Amino acid sequence: MRQIIRAALVALALALAAPAATLAPPAQAEAALLDINSASRNELDALPGIGPARADAIVKNRPYNGKDDLVNRKIIPQNVYNGIKDRIIARQKR
């Protein structure tokens, strides 16, 4: 019985500790995002579904008010956007 309780407590402790260890602070998480308003063509080209032509189109149509402008302005199709939306951001100049 003690072993079952001990195993349950260890599993609970690991479950509670794991998410906190894997989450990056907001500043670090945002820093890891690629800014579509300032990224180079090569950086954009490295995104999945974005080749040289789409990277050029993204650069040519700057600035963006939000990352969803890529779809709203028909720069990239929705399925490509869905594949990169968690990797990009559209920072505004101040």
Biopython code that builds the backbone (N, CA, C, O; Angstrom):
import numpy as np
from Bio.PDB.StructureBuilder import StructureBuilder

atoms = [
    (1, "MET", "N", (0.817, -1.185, 0.000)),
    (1, "MET", "CA", (0.000, 0.000, 0.000)),
    (1, "MET", "C", (0.871, 1.264, 0.000)),
    (1, "MET", "O", (0.583, 2.228, -0.709)),
    (2, "ARG", "N", (1.940, 1.241, 0.807)),
    (2, "ARG", "CA", (2.838, 2.401, 0.862)),
    (2, "ARG", "C", (3.487, 2.666, -0.499)),
    (2, "ARG", "O", (3.667, 3.817, -0.898)),
    (3, "GLN", "N", (3.830, 1.601, -1.195)),
    (3, "GLN", "CA", (4.462, 1.761, -2.501)),
    (3, "GLN", "C", (3.507, 2.408, -3.499)),
    (3, "GLN", "O", (3.931, 3.206, -4.334)),
    (4, "ILE", "N", (2.251, 2.078, -3.421)),
    (4, "ILE", "CA", (1.257, 2.673, -4.327)),
    (4, "ILE", "C", (1.106, 4.154, -4.028)),
    (4, "ILE", "O", (1.069, 4.978, -4.943)),
    (5, "ILE", "N", (1.019, 4.493, -2.745)),
    (5, "ILE", "CA", (0.888, 5.908, -2.363)),
    (5, "ILE", "C", (2.143, 6.674, -2.753)),
    (5, "ILE", "O", (2.059, 7.784, -3.279)),
    (6, "ARG", "N", (3.308, 6.085, -2.495)),
    (6, "ARG", "CA", (4.570, 6.739, -2.844)),
    (6, "ARG", "C", (4.659, 6.952, -4.368)),
    (6, "ARG", "O", (5.058, 8.025, -4.822)),
    (7, "ALA", "N", (4.293, 5.947, -5.138)),
    (7, "ALA", "CA", (4.322, 6.069, -6.599)),
    (7, "ALA", "C", (3.352, 7.135, -7.077)),
    (7, "ALA", "O", (3.663, 7.892, -7.997)),
    (8, "ALA", "N", (2.175, 7.199, -6.457)),
    (8, "ALA", "CA", (1.188, 8.213, -6.835)),
    (8, "ALA", "C", (1.699, 9.608, -6.512)),
    (8, "ALA", "O", (1.506, 10.530, -7.303)),
    (9, "LEU", "N", (2.342, 9.779, -5.373)),
    (9, "LEU", "CA", (2.889, 11.091, -4.997)),
    (9, "LEU", "C", (4.032, 11.502, -5.920)),
    (9, "LEU", "O", (4.138, 12.669, -6.297)),
    (10, "VAL", "N", (4.876, 10.559, -6.279)),
    (10, "VAL", "CA", (5.975, 10.869, -7.199)),
    (10, "VAL", "C", (5.419, 11.258, -8.563)),
    (10, "VAL", "O", (5.887, 12.219, -9.173)),
    (11, "ALA", "N", (4.422, 10.517, -9.043)),
    (11, "ALA", "CA", (3.809, 10.839, -10.331)),
    (11, "ALA", "C", (3.150, 12.210, -10.294)),
    (11, "ALA", "O", (3.252, 12.968, -11.258)),
    (12, "LEU", "N", (2.480, 12.537, -9.202)),
    (12, "LEU", "CA", (1.842, 13.847, -9.060)),
    (12, "LEU", "C", (2.892, 14.954, -9.039)),
    (12, "LEU", "O", (2.726, 15.986, -9.691)),
    (13, "ALA", "N", (3.960, 14.740, -8.298)),
    (13, "ALA", "CA", (5.022, 15.750, -8.236)),
    (13, "ALA", "C", (5.641, 15.981, -9.607)),
    (13, "ALA", "O", (5.907, 17.124, -9.978)),
    (14, "LEU", "N", (5.872, 14.925, -10.356)),
    (14, "LEU", "CA", (6.436, 15.065, -11.705)),
    (14, "LEU", "C", (5.466, 15.764, -12.644)),
    (14, "LEU", "O", (5.873, 16.590, -13.460)),
    (15, "ALA", "N", (4.206, 15.440, -12.533)),
    (15, "ALA", "CA", (3.204, 16.068, -13.398)),
    (15, "ALA", "C", (3.083, 17.554, -13.119)),
    (15, "ALA", "O", (2.906, 18.348, -14.042)),
    (16, "LEU", "N", (3.174, 17.929, -11.877)),
    (16, "LEU", "CA", (3.079, 19.354, -11.524)),
    (16, "LEU", "C", (4.348, 20.118, -11.856)),
    (16, "LEU", "O", (4.282, 21.297, -12.202)),
    (17, "ALA", "N", (5.489, 19.478, -11.759)),
    (17, "ALA", "CA", (6.764, 20.150, -12.008)),
    (17, "ALA", "C", (7.085, 20.257, -13.490)),
    (17, "ALA", "O", (7.720, 21.227, -13.903)),
    (18, "ALA", "N", (6.672, 19.301, -14.298)),
    (18, "ALA", "CA", (7.047, 19.270, -15.713)),
    (18, "ALA", "C", (6.591, 20.495, -16.488)),
    (18, "ALA", "O", (7.419, 21.079, -17.187)),
    (19, "PRO", "N", (5.333, 20.930, -16.419)),
    (19, "PRO", "CA", (4.932, 22.104, -17.211)),
    (19, "PRO", "C", (5.699, 23.357, -16.830)),
    (19, "PRO", "O", (6.055, 24.144, -17.707)),
    (20, "ALA", "N", (5.960, 23.560, -15.570)),
    (20, "ALA", "CA", (6.680, 24.757, -15.148)),
    (20, "ALA", "C", (8.105, 24.761, -15.689)),
    (20, "ALA", "O", (8.646, 25.822, -16.000)),
    (21, "ALA", "N", (8.704, 23.604, -15.803)),
    (21, "ALA", "CA", (10.076, 23.526, -16.292)),
    (21, "ALA", "C", (10.150, 23.723, -17.800)),
    (21, "ALA", "O", (11.173, 24.180, -18.310)),
    (22, "THR", "N", (9.088, 23.389, -18.522)),
    (22, "THR", "CA", (9.147, 23.473, -19.976)),
    (22, "THR", "C", (8.653, 24.789, -20.532)),
    (22, "THR", "O", (8.920, 25.097, -21.693)),
    (23, "LEU", "N", (7.948, 25.573, -19.748)),
    (23, "LEU", "CA", (7.438, 26.845, -20.241)),
    (23, "LEU", "C", (8.510, 27.914, -20.144)),
    (23, "LEU", "O", (9.125, 28.091, -19.093)),
    (24, "ALA", "N", (8.731, 28.620, -21.230)),
    (24, "ALA", "CA", (9.684, 29.725, -21.231)),
    (24, "ALA", "C", (8.969, 30.985, -20.764)),
    (24, "ALA", "O", (7.773, 31.144, -21.009)),
    (25, "PRO", "N", (9.681, 31.878, -20.097)),
    (25, "PRO", "CA", (9.061, 33.151, -19.741)),
    (25, "PRO", "C", (8.572, 33.861, -20.998)),
    (25, "PRO", "O", (9.143, 33.666, -22.071)),
    (26, "PRO", "N", (7.528, 34.682, -20.890)),
    (26, "PRO", "CA", (6.967, 35.335, -22.083)),
    (26, "PRO", "C", (7.998, 36.068, -22.927)),
    (26, "PRO", "O", (7.933, 36.011, -24.155)),
    (27, "ALA", "N", (8.933, 36.744, -22.313)),
    (27, "ALA", "CA", (9.934, 37.487, -23.082)),
    (27, "ALA", "C", (10.792, 36.547, -23.916)),
    (27, "ALA", "O", (11.106, 36.850, -25.067)),
    (28, "GLN", "N", (11.169, 35.417, -23.351)),
    (28, "GLN", "CA", (11.980, 34.459, -24.100)),
    (28, "GLN", "C", (11.159, 33.799, -25.196)),
    (28, "GLN", "O", (11.662, 33.582, -26.298)),
    (29, "ALA", "N", (9.910, 33.481, -24.910)),
    (29, "ALA", "CA", (9.059, 32.850, -25.913)),
    (29, "ALA", "C", (8.849, 33.795, -27.090)),
    (29, "ALA", "O", (8.893, 33.372, -28.245)),
    (30, "GLU", "N", (8.621, 35.070, -26.800)),
    (30, "GLU", "CA", (8.418, 36.049, -27.873)),
    (30, "GLU", "C", (9.706, 36.260, -28.659)),
    (30, "GLU", "O", (9.670, 36.448, -29.875)),
    (31, "ALA", "N", (10.846, 36.229, -27.968)),
    (31, "ALA", "CA", (12.126, 36.422, -28.646)),
    (31, "ALA", "C", (12.406, 35.289, -29.626)),
    (31, "ALA", "O", (13.110, 35.486, -30.616)),
    (32, "ALA", "N", (11.865, 34.118, -29.362)),
    (32, "ALA", "CA", (12.094, 32.974, -30.242)),
    (32, "ALA", "C", (11.240, 33.052, -31.508)),
    (32, "ALA", "O", (11.500, 32.330, -32.471)),
    (33, "LEU", "N", (10.231, 33.916, -31.519)),
    (33, "LEU", "CA", (9.366, 34.060, -32.691)),
    (33, "LEU", "C", (10.059, 34.877, -33.766)),
    (33, "LEU", "O", (10.836, 35.783, -33.464)),
    (34, "LEU", "N", (9.782, 34.559, -35.008)),
    (34, "LEU", "CA", (10.359, 35.265, -36.143)),
    (34, "LEU", "C", (9.458, 36.445, -36.498)),
    (34, "LEU", "O", (8.276, 36.264, -36.789)),
    (35, "ASP", "N", (10.014, 37.635, -36.473)),
    (35, "ASP", "CA", (9.254, 38.850, -36.777)),
    (35, "ASP", "C", (9.149, 39.024, -38.290)),
    (35, "ASP", "O", (10.150, 39.249, -38.971)),
    (36, "ILE", "N", (7.918, 38.916, -38.808)),
    (36, "ILE", "CA", (7.737, 39.014, -40.262)),
    (36, "ILE", "C", (7.962, 40.429, -40.778)),
    (36, "ILE", "O", (8.094, 40.624, -41.986)),
    (37, "ASN", "N", (8.009, 41.413, -39.897)),
    (37, "ASN", "CA", (8.272, 42.791, -40.317)),
    (37, "ASN", "C", (9.765, 43.104, -40.428)),
    (37, "ASN", "O", (10.139, 44.135, -40.988)),
    (38, "SER", "N", (10.615, 42.230, -39.904)),
    (38, "SER", "CA", (12.048, 42.524, -39.967)),
    (38, "SER", "C", (12.919, 41.330, -40.362)),
    (38, "SER", "O", (14.125, 41.489, -40.548)),
    (39, "ALA", "N", (12.343, 40.162, -40.490)),
    (39, "ALA", "CA", (13.128, 38.966, -40.818)),
    (39, "ALA", "C", (13.705, 39.062, -42.232)),
    (39, "ALA", "O", (13.113, 39.669, -43.124)),
    (40, "SER", "N", (14.858, 38.456, -42.405)),
    (40, "SER", "CA", (15.483, 38.425, -43.732)),
    (40, "SER", "C", (14.756, 37.424, -44.618)),
    (40, "SER", "O", (13.983, 36.593, -44.143)),
    (41, "ARG", "N", (15.019, 37.523, -45.911)),
    (41, "ARG", "CA", (14.425, 36.568, -46.861)),
    (41, "ARG", "C", (14.835, 35.133, -46.525)),
    (41, "ARG", "O", (14.025, 34.210, -46.610)),
    (42, "ASN", "N", (16.091, 34.957, -46.146)),
    (42, "ASN", "CA", (16.585, 33.619, -45.799)),
    (42, "ASN", "C", (15.898, 33.063, -44.560)),
    (42, "ASN", "O", (15.577, 31.876, -44.510)),
    (43, "GLU", "N", (15.670, 33.908, -43.563)),
    (43, "GLU", "CA", (14.973, 33.459, -42.357)),
    (43, "GLU", "C", (13.536, 33.051, -42.687)),
    (43, "GLU", "O", (13.046, 32.034, -42.196)),
    (44, "LEU", "N", (12.869, 33.842, -43.515)),
    (44, "LEU", "CA", (11.494, 33.527, -43.906)),
    (44, "LEU", "C", (11.453, 32.256, -44.753)),
    (44, "LEU", "O", (10.566, 31.419, -44.584)),
    (45, "ASP", "N", (12.404, 32.118, -45.654)),
    (45, "ASP", "CA", (12.486, 30.953, -46.536)),
    (45, "ASP", "C", (12.646, 29.661, -45.730)),
    (45, "ASP", "O", (12.219, 28.597, -46.178)),
    (46, "ALA", "N", (13.251, 29.745, -44.559)),
    (46, "ALA", "CA", (13.479, 28.564, -43.721)),
    (46, "ALA", "C", (12.196, 28.066, -43.046)),
    (46, "ALA", "O", (12.168, 26.946, -42.535)),
    (47, "LEU", "N", (11.146, 28.874, -43.037)),
    (47, "LEU", "CA", (9.881, 28.443, -42.445)),
    (47, "LEU", "C", (9.236, 27.377, -43.331)),
    (47, "LEU", "O", (9.369, 27.431, -44.554)),
    (48, "PRO", "N", (8.539, 26.408, -42.730)),
    (48, "PRO", "CA", (7.891, 25.373, -43.547)),
    (48, "PRO", "C", (6.812, 25.954, -44.455)),
    (48, "PRO", "O", (5.957, 26.717, -44.005)),
    (49, "GLY", "N", (6.858, 25.593, -45.720)),
    (49, "GLY", "CA", (5.867, 26.060, -46.682)),
    (49, "GLY", "C", (6.177, 27.401, -47.306)),
    (49, "GLY", "O", (5.453, 27.860, -48.190)),
    (50, "ILE", "N", (7.249, 28.036, -46.854)),
    (50, "ILE", "CA", (7.658, 29.338, -47.396)),
    (50, "ILE", "C", (8.924, 29.111, -48.203)),
    (50, "ILE", "O", (9.959, 28.733, -47.654)),
    (51, "GLY", "N", (8.843, 29.337, -49.476)),
    (51, "GLY", "CA", (10.019, 29.223, -50.333)),
    (51, "GLY", "C", (10.512, 30.609, -50.700)),
    (51, "GLY", "O", (10.038, 31.598, -50.140)),
    (52, "PRO", "N", (11.446, 30.702, -51.622)),
    (52, "PRO", "CA", (11.998, 31.996, -52.014)),
    (52, "PRO", "C", (10.943, 32.973, -52.545)),
    (52, "PRO", "O", (11.005, 34.164, -52.239)),
    (53, "ALA", "N", (9.988, 32.497, -53.324)),
    (53, "ALA", "CA", (8.968, 33.392, -53.890)),
    (53, "ALA", "C", (8.061, 33.955, -52.805)),
    (53, "ALA", "O", (7.761, 35.149, -52.803)),
    (54, "ARG", "N", (7.625, 33.102, -51.884)),
    (54, "ARG", "CA", (6.771, 33.594, -50.788)),
    (54, "ARG", "C", (7.554, 34.486, -49.836)),
    (54, "ARG", "O", (7.012, 35.464, -49.321)),
    (55, "ALA", "N", (8.807, 34.167, -49.598)),
    (55, "ALA", "CA", (9.642, 35.021, -48.738)),
    (55, "ALA", "C", (9.767, 36.409, -49.364)),
    (55, "ALA", "O", (9.665, 37.416, -48.662)),
    (56, "ASP", "N", (9.986, 36.470, -50.671)),
    (56, "ASP", "CA", (10.064, 37.756, -51.362)),
    (56, "ASP", "C", (8.739, 38.509, -51.261)),
    (56, "ASP", "O", (8.734, 39.725, -51.065)),
    (57, "ALA", "N", (7.616, 37.799, -51.392)),
    (57, "ALA", "CA", (6.305, 38.442, -51.303)),
    (57, "ALA", "C", (6.058, 38.990, -49.906)),
    (57, "ALA", "O", (5.476, 40.064, -49.755)),
    (58, "ILE", "N", (6.494, 38.263, -48.886)),
    (58, "ILE", "CA", (6.328, 38.733, -47.504)),
    (58, "ILE", "C", (7.119, 40.018, -47.302)),
    (58, "ILE", "O", (6.602, 40.986, -46.744)),
    (59, "VAL", "N", (8.370, 40.033, -47.754)),
    (59, "VAL", "CA", (9.216, 41.219, -47.603)),
    (59, "VAL", "C", (8.635, 42.392, -48.396)),
    (59, "VAL", "O", (8.596, 43.518, -47.901)),
    (60, "LYS", "N", (8.194, 42.136, -49.599)),
    (60, "LYS", "CA", (7.685, 43.186, -50.485)),
    (60, "LYS", "C", (6.439, 43.881, -49.933)),
    (60, "LYS", "O", (6.235, 45.069, -50.181)),
    (61, "ASN", "N", (5.613, 43.157, -49.193)),
    (61, "ASN", "CA", (4.338, 43.699, -48.712)),
    (61, "ASN", "C", (4.381, 44.204, -47.277)),
    (61, "ASN", "O", (3.328, 44.392, -46.667)),
    (62, "ARG", "N", (5.550, 44.425, -46.730)),
    (62, "ARG", "CA", (5.671, 44.965, -45.376)),
    (62, "ARG", "C", (5.215, 46.408, -45.327)),
    (62, "ARG", "O", (5.233, 47.080, -46.358)),
    (63, "PRO", "N", (4.814, 46.904, -44.193)),
    (63, "PRO", "CA", (4.702, 46.291, -42.875)),
    (63, "PRO", "C", (3.352, 45.610, -42.680)),
    (63, "PRO", "O", (2.390, 45.861, -43.406)),
    (64, "TYR", "N", (3.315, 44.738, -41.673)),
    (64, "TYR", "CA", (2.110, 44.008, -41.304)),
    (64, "TYR", "C", (1.648, 44.472, -39.933)),
    (64, "TYR", "O", (2.463, 44.659, -39.029)),
    (65, "ASN", "N", (0.359, 44.656, -39.777)),
    (65, "ASN", "CA", (-0.205, 45.040, -38.480)),
    (65, "ASN", "C", (-0.361, 43.838, -37.568)),
    (65, "ASN", "O", (-0.329, 43.971, -36.344)),
    (66, "GLY", "N", (-0.526, 42.688, -38.150)),
    (66, "GLY", "CA", (-0.645, 41.436, -37.407)),
    (66, "GLY", "C", (-0.215, 40.304, -38.303)),
    (66, "GLY", "O", (-0.208, 40.430, -39.527)),
    (67, "LYS", "N", (0.144, 39.194, -37.684)),
    (67, "LYS", "CA", (0.636, 38.082, -38.499)),
    (67, "LYS", "C", (-0.443, 37.518, -39.411)),
    (67, "LYS", "O", (-0.132, 36.940, -40.453)),
    (68, "ASP", "N", (-1.711, 37.679, -39.031)),
    (68, "ASP", "CA", (-2.798, 37.188, -39.881)),
    (68, "ASP", "C", (-2.964, 38.009, -41.155)),
    (68, "ASP", "O", (-3.715, 37.619, -42.049)),
    (69, "ASP", "N", (-2.269, 39.145, -41.246)),
    (69, "ASP", "CA", (-2.261, 39.926, -42.494)),
    (69, "ASP", "C", (-1.704, 39.109, -43.659)),
    (69, "ASP", "O", (-2.038, 39.369, -44.815)),
    (70, "LEU", "N", (-0.865, 38.130, -43.361)),
    (70, "LEU", "CA", (-0.306, 37.294, -44.425)),
    (70, "LEU", "C", (-1.412, 36.583, -45.199)),
    (70, "LEU", "O", (-1.313, 36.413, -46.415)),
    (71, "VAL", "N", (-2.461, 36.169, -44.499)),
    (71, "VAL", "CA", (-3.597, 35.509, -45.146)),
    (71, "VAL", "C", (-4.590, 36.545, -45.653)),
    (71, "VAL", "O", (-5.100, 36.436, -46.769)),
    (72, "ASN", "N", (-4.864, 37.563, -44.817)),
    (72, "ASN", "CA", (-5.845, 38.583, -45.194)),
    (72, "ASN", "C", (-5.462, 39.304, -46.488)),
    (72, "ASN", "O", (-6.331, 39.676, -47.277)),
    (73, "ARG", "N", (-4.168, 39.499, -46.697)),
    (73, "ARG", "CA", (-3.684, 40.169, -47.908)),
    (73, "ARG", "C", (-3.362, 39.181, -49.029)),
    (73, "ARG", "O", (-2.875, 39.567, -50.091)),
    (74, "LYS", "N", (-3.642, 37.900, -48.776)),
    (74, "LYS", "CA", (-3.420, 36.837, -49.764)),
    (74, "LYS", "C", (-1.941, 36.688, -50.163)),
    (74, "LYS", "O", (-1.616, 36.419, -51.320)),
    (75, "ILE", "N", (-1.065, 36.869, -49.177)),
    (75, "ILE", "CA", (0.372, 36.665, -49.398)),
    (75, "ILE", "C", (0.668, 35.164, -49.374)),
    (75, "ILE", "O", (1.427, 34.659, -50.202)),
    (76, "ILE", "N", (0.064, 34.462, -48.422)),
    (76, "ILE", "CA", (0.205, 33.010, -48.317)),
    (76, "ILE", "C", (-1.178, 32.407, -48.094)),
    (76, "ILE", "O", (-2.075, 33.086, -47.595)),
    (77, "PRO", "N", (-1.358, 31.134, -48.458)),
    (77, "PRO", "CA", (-2.653, 30.483, -48.227)),
    (77, "PRO", "C", (-2.836, 30.084, -46.755)),
    (77, "PRO", "O", (-1.869, 29.979, -46.001)),
    (78, "GLN", "N", (-4.074, 29.870, -46.375)),
    (78, "GLN", "CA", (-4.413, 29.541, -44.991)),
    (78, "GLN", "C", (-3.669, 28.309, -44.477)),
    (78, "GLN", "O", (-3.212, 28.300, -43.333)),
    (79, "ASN", "N", (-3.540, 27.269, -45.305)),
    (79, "ASN", "CA", (-2.873, 26.051, -44.832)),
    (79, "ASN", "C", (-1.400, 26.294, -44.508)),
    (79, "ASN", "O", (-0.875, 25.694, -43.571)),
    (80, "VAL", "N", (-0.736, 27.143, -45.246)),
    (80, "VAL", "CA", (0.663, 27.473, -44.951)),
    (80, "VAL", "C", (0.730, 28.306, -43.667)),
    (80, "VAL", "O", (1.587, 28.083, -42.812)),
    (81, "TYR", "N", (-0.186, 29.267, -43.546)),
    (81, "TYR", "CA", (-0.254, 30.089, -42.331)),
    (81, "TYR", "C", (-0.453, 29.210, -41.097)),
    (81, "TYR", "O", (0.195, 29.421, -40.072)),
    (82, "ASN", "N", (-1.343, 28.233, -41.195)),
    (82, "ASN", "CA", (-1.601, 27.337, -40.060)),
    (82, "ASN", "C", (-0.340, 26.607, -39.624)),
    (82, "ASN", "O", (-0.179, 26.293, -38.444)),
    (83, "GLY", "N", (0.549, 26.337, -40.560)),
    (83, "GLY", "CA", (1.791, 25.649, -40.243)),
    (83, "GLY", "C", (2.866, 26.525, -39.618)),
    (83, "GLY", "O", (3.805, 26.014, -39.007)),
    (84, "ILE", "N", (2.737, 27.844, -39.764)),
    (84, "ILE", "CA", (3.792, 28.741, -39.237)),
    (84, "ILE", "C", (3.296, 29.738, -38.198)),
    (84, "ILE", "O", (4.108, 30.443, -37.600)),
    (85, "LYS", "N", (2.000, 29.819, -37.966)),
    (85, "LYS", "CA", (1.459, 30.878, -37.105)),
    (85, "LYS", "C", (2.017, 30.872, -35.690)),
    (85, "LYS", "O", (2.063, 31.920, -35.045)),
    (86, "ASP", "N", (2.442, 29.713, -35.193)),
    (86, "ASP", "CA", (3.012, 29.640, -33.854)),
    (86, "ASP", "C", (4.503, 29.966, -33.833)),
    (86, "ASP", "O", (5.123, 29.969, -32.769)),
    (87, "ARG", "N", (5.076, 30.239, -34.994)),
    (87, "ARG", "CA", (6.512, 30.534, -35.093)),
    (87, "ARG", "C", (6.793, 31.986, -35.456)),
    (87, "ARG", "O", (7.949, 32.407, -35.465)),
    (88, "ILE", "N", (5.741, 32.761, -35.758)),
    (88, "ILE", "CA", (5.950, 34.119, -36.244)),
    (88, "ILE", "C", (5.222, 35.143, -35.376)),
    (88, "ILE", "O", (4.335, 34.810, -34.589)),
    (89, "ILE", "N", (5.623, 36.380, -35.547)),
    (89, "ILE", "CA", (5.009, 37.523, -34.890)),
    (89, "ILE", "C", (5.164, 38.720, -35.825)),
    (89, "ILE", "O", (6.038, 38.736, -36.692)),
    (90, "ALA", "N", (4.310, 39.711, -35.637)),
    (90, "ALA", "CA", (4.421, 40.950, -36.423)),
    (90, "ALA", "C", (4.577, 42.098, -35.436)),
    (90, "ALA", "O", (3.593, 42.710, -35.022)),
    (91, "ARG", "N", (5.812, 42.384, -35.066)),
    (91, "ARG", "CA", (6.070, 43.477, -34.123)),
    (91, "ARG", "C", (5.879, 44.807, -34.816)),
    (91, "ARG", "O", (6.149, 44.954, -36.008)),
    (92, "GLN", "N", (5.409, 45.773, -34.047)),
    (92, "GLN", "CA", (5.181, 47.106, -34.567)),
    (92, "GLN", "C", (6.370, 47.999, -34.189)),
    (92, "GLN", "O", (6.904, 47.912, -33.083)),
    (93, "LYS", "N", (6.762, 48.844, -35.117)),
    (93, "LYS", "CA", (7.843, 49.794, -34.819)),
    (93, "LYS", "C", (7.294, 50.866, -33.894)),
    (93, "LYS", "O", (6.135, 51.268, -33.994)),
    (94, "ARG", "N", (8.140, 51.313, -33.004)),
    (94, "ARG", "CA", (7.704, 52.347, -32.038)),
    (94, "ARG", "C", (8.394, 53.635, -32.287)),
    (94, "ARG", "O", (8.154, 54.611, -31.577)),
]
sb = StructureBuilder()
sb.init_structure("model")
sb.init_model(0)
sb.init_chain("A")
sb.init_seg("    ")
for serial, (resi, resn, name, xyz) in enumerate(atoms, 1):
    if name == "N":
        sb.init_residue(resn, " ", resi, " ")
    sb.init_atom(name, np.array(xyz, "f"), 0.0, 1.0, " ", f" {name:<3s}", serial, name[0])
structure = sb.get_structure()
